[in-house]
């Protein structure tokens, strides 16, 4: 059985291969490690996503039950924060800044280009599961707009040609 290792800071297993029972056990384990903390919900959700790569559909109900919260409270937090994924991610994630500075510096054509190149829209993953495309609302790189982040690596003044290089 695959069990999450606290403090690992990385995915232990991809979603493929996890049974419902294993997922339930993982959620119970992570909730148990954080339930004594005030404001335990965010650390719990981060722990589940770190272990599985995303928050499966059963997460809201299971976490609500474990932390004695309403399902609506948990779902509200999951849907509010853009970095919580509700679908399995690709091997790499491309974040494109959608803030005003990046819009003013021409991220519109860049967004159109990446949508066409990858054949997906925001919150989607390519069929070969190589890339996920996610919007992000400020990478703090406004002076070098338009900005993107590929996994954890920030890039500024990105053109369509530069984006092609990054994706290749």
HELIX and SHEET records of a PDB file:
HELIX    1   1 UNK A   20  UNK A   34  1                                  15    
HELIX    2   2 UNK A   40  UNK A   52  1                                  13    
HELIX    3   3 UNK A   59  UNK A   67  1                                   9    
HELIX    4   4 UNK A   71  UNK A   80  1                                  10    
HELIX    5   5 UNK A  100  UNK A  104  1                                   5    
HELIX    6   6 UNK A  107  UNK A  118  1                                  12    
HELIX    7   7 UNK A  142  UNK A  144  5                                   3    
HELIX    8   8 UNK A  160  UNK A  167  1                                   8    
SHEET    1   A 5 UNK A 124  UNK A 125  0                                        
SHEET    2   A 5 UNK A 131  UNK A 136 -1                                        
SHEET    3   A 5 UNK A  92  UNK A  97  1                                        
SHEET    4   A 5 UNK A 148  UNK A 150 -1                                        
SHEET    5   A 5 UNK A 153  UNK A 155 -1                                        
END                                                                             
